[in-house]
Amino acid sequence: PIIYILWAYRLKNLSRCLRKLQVCKEFFHHVLRIQQSLCLAGQKKRLFTGAETGQNSKYNEKGKIIIMREKTCCFTGHRRIPVGLRSRIASEIENRVIELISHGYNVFETGGALGFDTVAAQVVLRVRDRYPFIRLVLVLPCSNQTDGWCEHDRRMYNYIMDAADDVIYTSAEYTKGCMYKRNRRLVDDSSVCICWLRHPSGGTLYTVNYAEKSGLKIINIADK
């Protein structure tokens, strides 16, 4: 009888262990499903780890856009735009984008900043309605770029991010040099730079100077 009691006790404990294992298994599969959903939801957002090259394909084997420099244009400009100039700047950007499309350009990169970057992204999205084969790529300096922004600007930023065809972070978090790293990446990807440069200082001047040294064609719509 004692042996039977011991076996019954062991079987009872074994049953409990099996039930616990089943619960753990179900929990694991639940977590895995959540992770897979999050990956799918955020598949456009990625940390840049190296140069991407391609021949004739628009996407690589992971579904990411392949940047071909000879068909890519970047934007850079000041954050503060006078209200009276905003519509004229948008119109000039649109004319230049359509002209570049006629010459085979199909990828347009912006840096996600306030002011000119935002206007340029809005224009590219509007033009994409007529030319659905073009792509808007956001090259962002860090994941917390909008810290300190007002709610209206945050909403517009999120709208553009959701509508973009690809989102690339050049740094995971904000650092002292992350904005310049973003600017260099924009230039390194492109053969044309559309800019709005009015002041001989700041990040816009740095980017335009770097673009000129890199051999890009510079289109300064502030000259128009």
N, C-alpha and C positions, 0 to 999 in steps of 0.2 A: 504493500500500500504506500509506503514512503516513497518508493521509486516512482510510482504513478503520480503521486502528488508533486514530486520534483519535475517530472516531465510536463505535467499540466502547467506548472508555474513557468517553466521555460517557454512552452508554447504560447502562453499568455503574453509573456514579454516579447516574444518574437512577433506575435500578431500586432502588438503595439508599435514595434519598430517598423514593421511593414506599412502600417497605416501612416506613420510619420514620414517614411520615405515617399509614399504616394503623394502626400501633401507637399513635400519639398519638390517633387517632380512637377506637380501641377503649377506650383509657384514659379519654378524655373522657366517653364514654358510660357507662363504669363509675362514674366519679365522680358523674355526673348522677343515675344510678339510686340511689346511696347518699344523695345530698342529698334526693331526692324521698322516700325511705324515712324519713329523719330528720324531714322536714317533716310527714309523715303521723303519725309516732309522737309528735311534740310539738305537734300542732295545737291542743291545749287550752291550751297555755302561751303567753301573749302579753304584751307590754308595753303597758300602757294608754297611749293617746295622745290620747284625747279623750272627751267624753261621748257615750253611745250612747242613742238614743231609738227608740221604736217605738210602733205602734198596737196591732195585734192579733196580730202574729207573735211567736213565741218565739225565732226565729233570724233573722239577717240573711242577705244573699246569700252570705256566706262561711261560713255554718254556725255562727256564733257567737251565743250567747244575747243577746237584746236585753233590757236591764234597764229594766223599767217601774217607776218609783218607787212607784206606788200599789199594786203587787203584790209588793213586795220588803221583806224584813225582814233586819236585820243583827244581829250579836251582838257584845258586848264584855264582858269580865270579867277578874278577876284570874288571874294565872298559878298561884298557889299555892292549891290546894283541899284542905282537911282530908279525910283518907281517909273519915271517917265521914259527910261531907256529899256526897260525889261521887254516890252513887246517888239521893239526894233531889233534887239539882240536876238530874240527868239526867231524872228523872221530871217535874219541874216544867217543864223545857224542852220535853219531849215534849207535855205537855198544852197549852202555849202554842202550839207549832207547829201542832198539830192544830186548835186553835181558829182560828188565822189561816188555815189552809187552808180551813176552812169559810166564811171571809169572802173567799175568792178569791185569797189569797196563794199564789204558786207558785215564787218565787225566794228562797233563803235564803243570805246571805253571811256568811262567817266570815273571820277574819284570819290563820288558820294558826298562832297562838301556842300555847304550852303552856297547860295548865290549862283554863280555861273555854272557850276557842276550840276546843280539841280535843274536849271533851265535847259541845259544841254540834254540831260536824261529825259526830261519831259518831251522835248522836241523829237528825239530819236524814237521814243515810244509812239508818238503821234505819226511820224513818218512810217513806222513799221506797219501801221494799219494799211498803208498803201503798198508797201514793199515788204511782205511778210517773211521774206528770206533773209532780211538783215537781222543782226543780233546786237542787243545791248548787254555789255559786260560791265559790271561794277567792280572796280579794283579798290578795295577799302583798306585803310591803314590799320584798323584794329576792330575788334568786336564791340567795343564800347565807344565808338566814335560819337554817338549822340549824347553823351553825358553833358549835362548843362544846357541842352537845347530846349526850346519851348515846346509845348504839346503839339502845336500846329506843324512845326518843322519835323518833329518826330513822326507824325502821321504821314506826311509827304515822303519822308525817308523810307518808311516801311512800305508804303504803296509802291514806290519805285523799286525797292528790293524784291517785292513779290512779283512785279511785272518783268523784271530783268531776266534775261536768258541764262545768265551765269553770274555768280557772286564769288569773288576771290578776296581773301584776307592776306595781306602781305606780312602781318604780324598778329599774333594771338591777342595781345594786350597792348595798351598804350605805352609807348616808350618815347624818349626825347627825340629820336630820329625816325619814328615810324611814318610820319607824314612825308618826309623826303624819300624814304624807301618806297612808299606808294607812288610818289611822283616819278621816280626813276623807272619803276615797273611799267607805268603807263607809256612812257617814252620808249622803253626797250621793246615793247610789243608792237609799236606803230611805225608807219612811214610818213604819216601826215599828222600835224598837231594843229587843231583849231583852237585859238586862244582869244582871250579878251584881256589884253595887257595895256593898262593905262598908267600904272605907277612903277617907277624903276626900283622896286624893292619887294621883298616878301617871297612867298612860296611860288607864286605865278612866274615871277622873273627867274627864279632858280630853275623852274621846270622848262621854261622857254629856252634859257641859255643851254641847259643840258640837251634839249631837243636839237638845237642848232649844232652843237658839237657832235651829236650823234647822226647828223645828216638828214634829219627830217625836214620836210617841206612845212614851213610855218605860215599859217593863215591867221593873221591878227585882225579880227573883225572890228577892233577899236579904231583901226585906220580908215574904216569905211565911213 
